[in-house]
Each structure stands twice: as C-alpha cells, then as structure tokens.
Amino acid sequence: MQTTTLNVEGMSCNHCVKAVEGAVKEAGAQGTVDLGAKTVDVSYDEATVSLDAVKAAIEDQGYDIV
C-alpha cells in the first residue's frame, strides 16, 4: 500500500468532504479529508489503481489538486 497526502483546493464544507472521500473510494483507494488543512490522505494499492486515477476522480468532482 502506498500512502500520500494531496492538497485539494475548493473544499469548504462537509459536502465537499463527502464528495472527495467518495471520489477516492470510487477510484479504488481510501481517503481521509482534513478540511482545515485542505488535504486528503490517500492510501492505495499501486497494482490496482494509479495515483493519477485518484487525482482525476477528485478533479472530476470540481476540486483542484495543487
């Protein structure tokens, strides 16, 4: 398992948290958002999902990875 922290711009409420965590889950990874820090800690298996796929899933929800 790989673990990384992504900086996500545009999150401001609990709906955002659920949207980002849901997108990460749908991409095949696990994510935990820290709304105050505007980050998401992502754990994923490189054999089944790429970090680029996780980033794309978050961006598809309307958020920016910085």
PDB file of N, CA, C and O in Angstrom, chain B, residues numbered from 101:
ATOM      1  N   MET B 101       0.841  -1.198   0.000  1.00  0.00           N
ATOM      2  CA  MET B 101       0.000   0.000   0.000  1.00  0.00           C
ATOM      3  C   MET B 101       0.873   1.244   0.000  1.00  0.00           C
ATOM      4  O   MET B 101       1.849   1.350   0.744  1.00  0.00           O
ATOM      5  N   GLN B 102       0.498   2.162  -0.842  1.00  0.00           N
ATOM      6  CA  GLN B 102       1.143   3.468  -0.882  1.00  0.00           C
ATOM      7  C   GLN B 102       0.265   4.454  -0.126  1.00  0.00           C
ATOM      8  O   GLN B 102      -0.958   4.315  -0.117  1.00  0.00           O
ATOM      9  N   THR B 103       0.864   5.427   0.493  1.00  0.00           N
ATOM     10  CA  THR B 103       0.132   6.485   1.174  1.00  0.00           C
ATOM     11  C   THR B 103       0.735   7.823   0.767  1.00  0.00           C
ATOM     12  O   THR B 103       1.954   7.995   0.750  1.00  0.00           O
ATOM     13  N   THR B 104      -0.143   8.766   0.441  1.00  0.00           N
ATOM     14  CA  THR B 104       0.312  10.104   0.088  1.00  0.00           C
ATOM     15  C   THR B 104      -0.714  11.116   0.536  1.00  0.00           C
ATOM     16  O   THR B 104      -1.878  10.777   0.754  1.00  0.00           O
ATOM     17  N   THR B 105      -0.288  12.358   0.673  1.00  0.00           N
ATOM     18  CA  THR B 105      -1.189  13.442   1.040  1.00  0.00           C
ATOM     19  C   THR B 105      -1.286  14.400  -0.139  1.00  0.00           C
ATOM     20  O   THR B 105      -0.275  14.868  -0.663  1.00  0.00           O
ATOM     21  N   LEU B 106      -2.520  14.685  -0.547  1.00  0.00           N
ATOM     22  CA  LEU B 106      -2.763  15.612  -1.647  1.00  0.00           C
ATOM     23  C   LEU B 106      -3.368  16.904  -1.111  1.00  0.00           C
ATOM     24  O   LEU B 106      -4.230  16.876  -0.233  1.00  0.00           O
ATOM     25  N   ASN B 107      -2.914  18.026  -1.638  1.00  0.00           N
ATOM     26  CA  ASN B 107      -3.511  19.317  -1.308  1.00  0.00           C
ATOM     27  C   ASN B 107      -4.660  19.551  -2.286  1.00  0.00           C
ATOM     28  O   ASN B 107      -4.475  19.487  -3.502  1.00  0.00           O
ATOM     29  N   VAL B 108      -5.843  19.821  -1.744  1.00  0.00           N
ATOM     30  CA  VAL B 108      -7.041  19.958  -2.563  1.00  0.00           C
ATOM     31  C   VAL B 108      -7.651  21.339  -2.336  1.00  0.00           C
ATOM     32  O   VAL B 108      -8.022  21.681  -1.213  1.00  0.00           O
ATOM     33  N   GLU B 109      -7.752  22.121  -3.392  1.00  0.00           N
ATOM     34  CA  GLU B 109      -8.361  23.446  -3.312  1.00  0.00           C
ATOM     35  C   GLU B 109      -9.847  23.356  -3.634  1.00  0.00           C
ATOM     36  O   GLU B 109     -10.263  22.557  -4.472  1.00  0.00           O
ATOM     37  N   GLY B 110     -10.636  24.175  -2.966  1.00  0.00           N
ATOM     38  CA  GLY B 110     -12.059  24.264  -3.258  1.00  0.00           C
ATOM     39  C   GLY B 110     -12.953  23.596  -2.234  1.00  0.00           C
ATOM     40  O   GLY B 110     -14.175  23.707  -2.328  1.00  0.00           O
ATOM     41  N   MET B 111     -12.380  22.904  -1.257  1.00  0.00           N
ATOM     42  CA  MET B 111     -13.195  22.262  -0.225  1.00  0.00           C
ATOM     43  C   MET B 111     -13.528  23.280   0.859  1.00  0.00           C
ATOM     44  O   MET B 111     -12.655  24.007   1.333  1.00  0.00           O
ATOM     45  N   SER B 112     -14.817  23.323   1.249  1.00  0.00           N
ATOM     46  CA  SER B 112     -15.202  24.306   2.256  1.00  0.00           C
ATOM     47  C   SER B 112     -16.225  23.796   3.267  1.00  0.00           C
ATOM     48  O   SER B 112     -16.520  24.489   4.240  1.00  0.00           O
ATOM     49  N   CYS B 113     -16.778  22.584   3.053  1.00  0.00           N
ATOM     50  CA  CYS B 113     -17.845  22.123   3.948  1.00  0.00           C
ATOM     51  C   CYS B 113     -17.869  20.595   3.994  1.00  0.00           C
ATOM     52  O   CYS B 113     -17.079  19.927   3.326  1.00  0.00           O
ATOM     53  N   ASN B 114     -18.786  20.059   4.790  1.00  0.00           N
ATOM     54  CA  ASN B 114     -18.888  18.609   4.926  1.00  0.00           C
ATOM     55  C   ASN B 114     -19.318  17.941   3.627  1.00  0.00           C
ATOM     56  O   ASN B 114     -18.939  16.798   3.371  1.00  0.00           O
ATOM     57  N   HIS B 115     -20.102  18.630   2.803  1.00  0.00           N
ATOM     58  CA  HIS B 115     -20.465  18.081   1.495  1.00  0.00           C
ATOM     59  C   HIS B 115     -19.201  17.856   0.663  1.00  0.00           C
ATOM     60  O   HIS B 115     -19.069  16.838  -0.016  1.00  0.00           O
ATOM     61  N   CYS B 116     -18.287  18.801   0.723  1.00  0.00           N
ATOM     62  CA  CYS B 116     -17.020  18.673  -0.007  1.00  0.00           C
ATOM     63  C   CYS B 116     -16.236  17.466   0.488  1.00  0.00           C
ATOM     64  O   CYS B 116     -15.667  16.718  -0.307  1.00  0.00           O
ATOM     65  N   VAL B 117     -16.208  17.282   1.796  1.00  0.00           N
ATOM     66  CA  VAL B 117     -15.501  16.148   2.392  1.00  0.00           C
ATOM     67  C   VAL B 117     -16.065  14.850   1.841  1.00  0.00           C
ATOM     68  O   VAL B 117     -15.315  13.972   1.416  1.00  0.00           O
ATOM     69  N   LYS B 118     -17.390  14.730   1.848  1.00  0.00           N
ATOM     70  CA  LYS B 118     -18.034  13.507   1.367  1.00  0.00           C
ATOM     71  C   LYS B 118     -17.796  13.308  -0.120  1.00  0.00           C
ATOM     72  O   LYS B 118     -17.587  12.180  -0.566  1.00  0.00           O
ATOM     73  N   ALA B 119     -17.825  14.384  -0.892  1.00  0.00           N
ATOM     74  CA  ALA B 119     -17.600  14.284  -2.338  1.00  0.00           C
ATOM     75  C   ALA B 119     -16.187  13.798  -2.641  1.00  0.00           C
ATOM     76  O   ALA B 119     -15.997  12.924  -3.487  1.00  0.00           O
ATOM     77  N   VAL B 120     -15.203  14.357  -1.957  1.00  0.00           N
ATOM     78  CA  VAL B 120     -13.808  13.976  -2.202  1.00  0.00           C
ATOM     79  C   VAL B 120     -13.549  12.553  -1.709  1.00  0.00           C
ATOM     80  O   VAL B 120     -12.950  11.754  -2.428  1.00  0.00           O
ATOM     81  N   GLU B 121     -13.988  12.230  -0.502  1.00  0.00           N
ATOM     82  CA  GLU B 121     -13.768  10.881   0.018  1.00  0.00           C
ATOM     83  C   GLU B 121     -14.492   9.844  -0.840  1.00  0.00           C
ATOM     84  O   GLU B 121     -13.975   8.748  -1.062  1.00  0.00           O
ATOM     85  N   GLY B 122     -15.684  10.188  -1.321  1.00  0.00           N
ATOM     86  CA  GLY B 122     -16.433   9.282  -2.192  1.00  0.00           C
ATOM     87  C   GLY B 122     -15.740   9.070  -3.523  1.00  0.00           C
ATOM     88  O   GLY B 122     -15.713   7.954  -4.041  1.00  0.00           O
ATOM     89  N   ALA B 123     -15.174  10.139  -4.084  1.00  0.00           N
ATOM     90  CA  ALA B 123     -14.459  10.028  -5.357  1.00  0.00           C
ATOM     91  C   ALA B 123     -13.225   9.147  -5.209  1.00  0.00           C
ATOM     92  O   ALA B 123     -12.926   8.333  -6.083  1.00  0.00           O
ATOM     93  N   VAL B 124     -12.519   9.313  -4.109  1.00  0.00           N
ATOM     94  CA  VAL B 124     -11.328   8.494  -3.854  1.00  0.00           C
ATOM     95  C   VAL B 124     -11.727   7.021  -3.739  1.00  0.00           C
ATOM     96  O   VAL B 124     -11.058   6.142  -4.284  1.00  0.00           O
ATOM     97  N   LYS B 125     -12.815   6.765  -3.028  1.00  0.00           N
ATOM     98  CA  LYS B 125     -13.291   5.393  -2.851  1.00  0.00           C
ATOM     99  C   LYS B 125     -13.706   4.779  -4.187  1.00  0.00           C
ATOM    100  O   LYS B 125     -13.368   3.630  -4.474  1.00  0.00           O
ATOM    101  N   GLU B 126     -14.433   5.534  -5.000  1.00  0.00           N
ATOM    102  CA  GLU B 126     -14.857   5.027  -6.307  1.00  0.00           C
ATOM    103  C   GLU B 126     -13.668   4.730  -7.211  1.00  0.00           C
ATOM    104  O   GLU B 126     -13.745   3.857  -8.076  1.00  0.00           O
ATOM    105  N   ALA B 127     -12.575   5.449  -7.015  1.00  0.00           N
ATOM    106  CA  ALA B 127     -11.369   5.224  -7.813  1.00  0.00           C
ATOM    107  C   ALA B 127     -10.636   3.961  -7.362  1.00  0.00           C
ATOM    108  O   ALA B 127      -9.734   3.486  -8.052  1.00  0.00           O
ATOM    109  N   GLY B 128     -11.022   3.415  -6.200  1.00  0.00           N
ATOM    110  CA  GLY B 128     -10.399   2.192  -5.713  1.00  0.00           C
ATOM    111  C   GLY B 128      -9.371   2.402  -4.628  1.00  0.00           C
ATOM    112  O   GLY B 128      -8.535   1.532  -4.384  1.00  0.00           O
ATOM    113  N   ALA B 129      -9.423   3.549  -3.972  1.00  0.00           N
ATOM    114  CA  ALA B 129      -8.476   3.864  -2.908  1.00  0.00           C
ATOM    115  C   ALA B 129      -9.248   4.251  -1.648  1.00  0.00           C
ATOM    116  O   ALA B 129     -10.479   4.259  -1.639  1.00  0.00           O
ATOM    117  N   GLN B 130      -8.513   4.568  -0.593  1.00  0.00           N
ATOM    118  CA  GLN B 130      -9.121   5.051   0.643  1.00  0.00           C
ATOM    119  C   GLN B 130      -8.607   6.453   0.894  1.00  0.00           C
ATOM    120  O   GLN B 130      -7.421   6.732   0.716  1.00  0.00           O
ATOM    121  N   GLY B 131      -9.505   7.335   1.310  1.00  0.00           N
ATOM    122  CA  GLY B 131      -9.087   8.704   1.565  1.00  0.00           C
ATOM    123  C   GLY B 131      -9.734   9.279   2.801  1.00  0.00           C
ATOM    124  O   GLY B 131     -10.886   8.983   3.118  1.00  0.00           O
ATOM    125  N   THR B 132      -8.967  10.113   3.502  1.00  0.00           N
ATOM    126  CA  THR B 132      -9.473  10.821   4.673  1.00  0.00           C
ATOM    127  C   THR B 132      -9.143  12.295   4.504  1.00  0.00           C
ATOM    128  O   THR B 132      -7.978  12.679   4.393  1.00  0.00           O
ATOM    129  N   VAL B 133     -10.187  13.113   4.487  1.00  0.00           N
ATOM    130  CA  VAL B 133     -10.023  14.551   4.275  1.00  0.00           C
ATOM    131  C   VAL B 133      -9.779  15.251   5.601  1.00  0.00           C
ATOM    132  O   VAL B 133     -10.403  14.930   6.612  1.00  0.00           O
ATOM    133  N   ASP B 134      -8.860  16.216   5.584  1.00  0.00           N
ATOM    134  CA  ASP B 134      -8.670  17.163   6.685  1.00  0.00           C
ATOM    135  C   ASP B 134      -9.109  18.507   6.125  1.00  0.00           C
ATOM    136  O   ASP B 134      -8.341  19.181   5.439  1.00  0.00           O
ATOM    137  N   LEU B 135     -10.338  18.892   6.418  1.00  0.00           N
ATOM    138  CA  LEU B 135     -10.928  20.090   5.839  1.00  0.00           C
ATOM    139  C   LEU B 135     -10.155  21.344   6.223  1.00  0.00           C
ATOM    140  O   LEU B 135      -9.970  22.235   5.394  1.00  0.00           O
ATOM    141  N   GLY B 136      -9.705  21.420   7.463  1.00  0.00           N
ATOM    142  CA  GLY B 136      -8.957  22.590   7.918  1.00  0.00           C
ATOM    143  C   GLY B 136      -7.651  22.784   7.167  1.00  0.00           C
ATOM    144  O   GLY B 136      -7.267  23.908   6.847  1.00  0.00           O
ATOM    145  N   ALA B 137      -6.978  21.684   6.891  1.00  0.00           N
ATOM    146  CA  ALA B 137      -5.697  21.744   6.184  1.00  0.00           C
ATOM    147  C   ALA B 137      -5.875  21.707   4.666  1.00  0.00           C
ATOM    148  O   ALA B 137      -4.927  21.927   3.913  1.00  0.00           O
ATOM    149  N   LYS B 138      -7.112  21.424   4.228  1.00  0.00           N
ATOM    150  CA  LYS B 138      -7.418  21.285   2.792  1.00  0.00           C
ATOM    151  C   LYS B 138      -6.558  20.206   2.145  1.00  0.00           C
ATOM    152  O   LYS B 138      -5.985  20.396   1.072  1.00  0.00           O
ATOM    153  N   THR B 139      -6.485  19.052   2.844  1.00  0.00           N
ATOM    154  CA  THR B 139      -5.721  17.918   2.337  1.00  0.00           C
ATOM    155  C   THR B 139      -6.566  16.653   2.380  1.00  0.00           C
ATOM    156  O   THR B 139      -7.578  16.584   3.077  1.00  0.00           O
ATOM    157  N   VAL B 140      -6.132  15.662   1.626  1.00  0.00           N
ATOM    158  CA  VAL B 140      -6.705  14.322   1.720  1.00  0.00           C
ATOM    159  C   VAL B 140      -5.547  13.336   1.766  1.00  0.00           C
ATOM    160  O   VAL B 140      -4.662  13.349   0.912  1.00  0.00           O
ATOM    161  N   ASP B 141      -5.576  12.476   2.792  1.00  0.00           N
ATOM    162  CA  ASP B 141      -4.595  11.401   2.915  1.00  0.00           C
ATOM    163  C   ASP B 141      -5.147  10.213   2.140  1.00  0.00           C
ATOM    164  O   ASP B 141      -6.241   9.728   2.428  1.00  0.00           O
ATOM    165  N   VAL B 142      -4.385   9.748   1.155  1.00  0.00           N
ATOM    166  CA  VAL B 142      -4.840   8.680   0.270  1.00  0.00           C
ATOM    167  C   VAL B 142      -3.975   7.448   0.460  1.00  0.00           C
ATOM    168  O   VAL B 142      -2.747   7.528   0.446  1.00  0.00           O
ATOM    169  N   SER B 143      -4.632   6.298   0.639  1.00  0.00           N
ATOM    170  CA  SER B 143      -3.956   5.002   0.673  1.00  0.00           C
ATOM    171  C   SER B 143      -4.472   4.198  -0.504  1.00  0.00           C
ATOM    172  O   SER B 143      -5.680   4.079  -0.707  1.00  0.00           O
ATOM    173  N   TYR B 144      -3.544   3.646  -1.283  1.00  0.00           N
ATOM    174  CA  TYR B 144      -3.951   2.910  -2.479  1.00  0.00           C
ATOM    175  C   TYR B 144      -2.943   1.816  -2.799  1.00  0.00           C
ATOM    176  O   TYR B 144      -1.784   1.876  -2.388  1.00  0.00           O
ATOM    177  N   ASP B 145      -3.406   0.820  -3.539  1.00  0.00           N
ATOM    178  CA  ASP B 145      -2.572  -0.287  -3.984  1.00  0.00           C
ATOM    179  C   ASP B 145      -2.177  -0.008  -5.428  1.00  0.00           C
ATOM    180  O   ASP B 145      -3.024   0.000  -6.322  1.00  0.00           O
ATOM    181  N   GLU B 146      -0.899   0.219  -5.648  1.00  0.00           N
ATOM    182  CA  GLU B 146      -0.413   0.558  -6.993  1.00  0.00           C
ATOM    183  C   GLU B 146      -0.719  -0.525  -8.022  1.00  0.00           C
ATOM    184  O   GLU B 146      -0.736  -0.247  -9.221  1.00  0.00           O
ATOM    185  N   ALA B 147      -0.957  -1.732  -7.582  1.00  0.00           N
ATOM    186  CA  ALA B 147      -1.262  -2.824  -8.509  1.00  0.00           C
ATOM    187  C   ALA B 147      -2.675  -2.703  -9.075  1.00  0.00           C
ATOM    188  O   ALA B 147      -2.974  -3.273 -10.124  1.00  0.00           O
ATOM    189  N   THR B 148      -3.551  -1.957  -8.378  1.00  0.00           N
ATOM    190  CA  THR B 148      -4.941  -1.878  -8.827  1.00  0.00           C
ATOM    191  C   THR B 148      -5.392  -0.477  -9.218  1.00  0.00           C
ATOM    192  O   THR B 148      -6.351  -0.331  -9.976  1.00  0.00           O
ATOM    193  N   VAL B 149      -4.728   0.546  -8.721  1.00  0.00           N
ATOM    194  CA  VAL B 149      -5.134   1.921  -9.046  1.00  0.00           C
ATOM    195  C   VAL B 149      -3.904   2.824  -9.041  1.00  0.00           C
ATOM    196  O   VAL B 149      -2.989   2.650  -8.236  1.00  0.00           O
ATOM    197  N   SER B 150      -3.903   3.788  -9.957  1.00  0.00           N
ATOM    198  CA  SER B 150      -2.781   4.731 -10.009  1.00  0.00           C
ATOM    199  C   SER B 150      -3.143   6.013  -9.257  1.00  0.00           C
ATOM    200  O   SER B 150      -4.317   6.342  -9.090  1.00  0.00           O
ATOM    201  N   LEU B 151      -2.131   6.713  -8.817  1.00  0.00           N
ATOM    202  CA  LEU B 151      -2.357   7.990  -8.155  1.00  0.00           C
ATOM    203  C   LEU B 151      -3.006   8.979  -9.123  1.00  0.00           C
ATOM    204  O   LEU B 151      -3.825   9.802  -8.713  1.00  0.00           O
ATOM    205  N   ASP B 152      -2.644   8.903 -10.400  1.00  0.00           N
ATOM    206  CA  ASP B 152      -3.250   9.781 -11.403  1.00  0.00           C
ATOM    207  C   ASP B 152      -4.749   9.538 -11.502  1.00  0.00           C
ATOM    208  O   ASP B 152      -5.514  10.485 -11.692  1.00  0.00           O
ATOM    209  N   ALA B 153      -5.184   8.284 -11.378  1.00  0.00           N
ATOM    210  CA  ALA B 153      -6.614   7.970 -11.428  1.00  0.00           C
ATOM    211  C   ALA B 153      -7.339   8.565 -10.225  1.00  0.00           C
ATOM    212  O   ALA B 153      -8.463   9.052 -10.350  1.00  0.00           O
ATOM    213  N   VAL B 154      -6.699   8.524  -9.066  1.00  0.00           N
ATOM    214  CA  VAL B 154      -7.287   9.101  -7.858  1.00  0.00           C
ATOM    215  C   VAL B 154      -7.405  10.620  -8.020  1.00  0.00           C
ATOM    216  O   VAL B 154      -8.439  11.208  -7.707  1.00  0.00           O
ATOM    217  N   LYS B 155      -6.338  11.241  -8.512  1.00  0.00           N
ATOM    218  CA  LYS B 155      -6.365  12.687  -8.734  1.00  0.00           C
ATOM    219  C   LYS B 155      -7.464  13.071  -9.725  1.00  0.00           C
ATOM    220  O   LYS B 155      -8.182  14.048  -9.514  1.00  0.00           O
ATOM    221  N   ALA B 156      -7.591  12.304 -10.799  1.00  0.00           N
ATOM    222  CA  ALA B 156      -8.612  12.580 -11.815  1.00  0.00           C
ATOM    223  C   ALA B 156     -10.012  12.471 -11.224  1.00  0.00           C
ATOM    224  O   ALA B 156     -10.889  13.270 -11.553  1.00  0.00           O
ATOM    225  N   ALA B 157     -10.226  11.489 -10.355  1.00  0.00           N
ATOM    226  CA  ALA B 157     -11.536  11.310  -9.728  1.00  0.00           C
ATOM    227  C   ALA B 157     -11.890  12.519  -8.860  1.00  0.00           C
ATOM    228  O   ALA B 157     -13.039  12.962  -8.850  1.00  0.00           O
ATOM    229  N   ILE B 158     -10.916  13.045  -8.140  1.00  0.00           N
ATOM    230  CA  ILE B 158     -11.148  14.232  -7.305  1.00  0.00           C
ATOM    231  C   ILE B 158     -11.428  15.444  -8.193  1.00  0.00           C
ATOM    232  O   ILE B 158     -12.356  16.211  -7.935  1.00  0.00           O
ATOM    233  N   GLU B 159     -10.630  15.607  -9.224  1.00  0.00           N
ATOM    234  CA  GLU B 159     -10.820  16.740 -10.136  1.00  0.00           C
ATOM    235  C   GLU B 159     -12.159  16.665 -10.858  1.00  0.00           C
ATOM    236  O   GLU B 159     -12.756  17.699 -11.158  1.00  0.00           O
ATOM    237  N   ASP B 160     -12.641  15.455 -11.140  1.00  0.00           N
ATOM    238  CA  ASP B 160     -13.944  15.279 -11.788  1.00  0.00           C
ATOM    239  C   ASP B 160     -15.082  15.796 -10.901  1.00  0.00           C
ATOM    240  O   ASP B 160     -16.161  16.122 -11.398  1.00  0.00           O
ATOM    241  N   GLN B 161     -14.840  15.869  -9.597  1.00  0.00           N
ATOM    242  CA  GLN B 161     -15.831  16.404  -8.668  1.00  0.00           C
ATOM    243  C   GLN B 161     -15.784  17.937  -8.590  1.00  0.00           C
ATOM    244  O   GLN B 161     -16.599  18.550  -7.899  1.00  0.00           O
ATOM    245  N   GLY B 162     -14.833  18.547  -9.296  1.00  0.00           N
ATOM    246  CA  GLY B 162     -14.756  20.006  -9.335  1.00  0.00           C
ATOM    247  C   GLY B 162     -13.719  20.620  -8.422  1.00  0.00           C
ATOM    248  O   GLY B 162     -13.725  21.831  -8.204  1.00  0.00           O
ATOM    249  N   TYR B 163     -12.826  19.803  -7.885  1.00  0.00           N
ATOM    250  CA  TYR B 163     -11.794  20.302  -6.980  1.00  0.00           C
ATOM    251  C   TYR B 163     -10.450  20.289  -7.694  1.00  0.00           C
ATOM    252  O   TYR B 163     -10.251  19.528  -8.641  1.00  0.00           O
ATOM    253  N   ASP B 164      -9.534  21.131  -7.243  1.00  0.00           N
ATOM    254  CA  ASP B 164      -8.211  21.227  -7.857  1.00  0.00           C
ATOM    255  C   ASP B 164      -7.161  20.608  -6.944  1.00  0.00           C
ATOM    256  O   ASP B 164      -7.140  20.861  -5.740  1.00  0.00           O
ATOM    257  N   ILE B 165      -6.287  19.791  -7.536  1.00  0.00           N
ATOM    258  CA  ILE B 165      -5.136  19.248  -6.814  1.00  0.00           C
ATOM    259  C   ILE B 165      -3.991  20.224  -7.036  1.00  0.00           C
ATOM    260  O   ILE B 165      -3.644  20.536  -8.175  1.00  0.00           O
ATOM    261  N   VAL B 166      -3.400  20.709  -5.938  1.00  0.00           N
ATOM    262  CA  VAL B 166      -2.300  21.669  -6.054  1.00  0.00           C
ATOM    263  C   VAL B 166      -1.031  21.130  -5.444  1.00  0.00           C
ATOM    264  O   VAL B 166      -0.005  21.809  -5.455  1.00  0.00           O
TER     265      VAL B 166
END
